[in-house]
Amino acid sequence: MFWVTNHLVNPLVRPLLRGPLGRWLGRHLAVIRYTGRRTARAYELVTQYARDGSTVWIVPGMPEHKTWWRNLRDPARVEVWLAGQHVHGQAHAIEGNHDPVAARDGLAVYLAQLPRVRKSLNLPPEPATGGDSALDELSTRAVVVRADLNT
């Protein structure tokens, strides 16, 4: 499935998100461009995002099977197309096993804007009252990417 997404779907969607249709299609889909740590090559991918002011949160699904976010373990410059708007910023990957509080903060913003993602992350529906112990547990093993945009 990753191959189909990366080699067939993303090449078709990236130009749409950068163009006039990006304003409509890009409400929660973005193109992010980053530089590979070892290759120094520019890479682009399409991803879901949640925006909180000048901060964009991205949650890589099944991060143990993906490598792109590892290029952002150290803060790095990125370019992002959000709703047809091209912006620059600095991004870094937050690994929950190192910083579960920051990971939970990002997950909370992300899930508040994209509640349907809870199911794909194997989280139960959000509790009506009290804490969210499933989210607390997920934050200890999740990876979230925080991109602070230049505004």
Order of alpha helices (4+ residues) and beta strands (2+ residues): alpha-alpha-beta-beta-beta-beta-beta-beta-alpha-alpha-alpha-beta
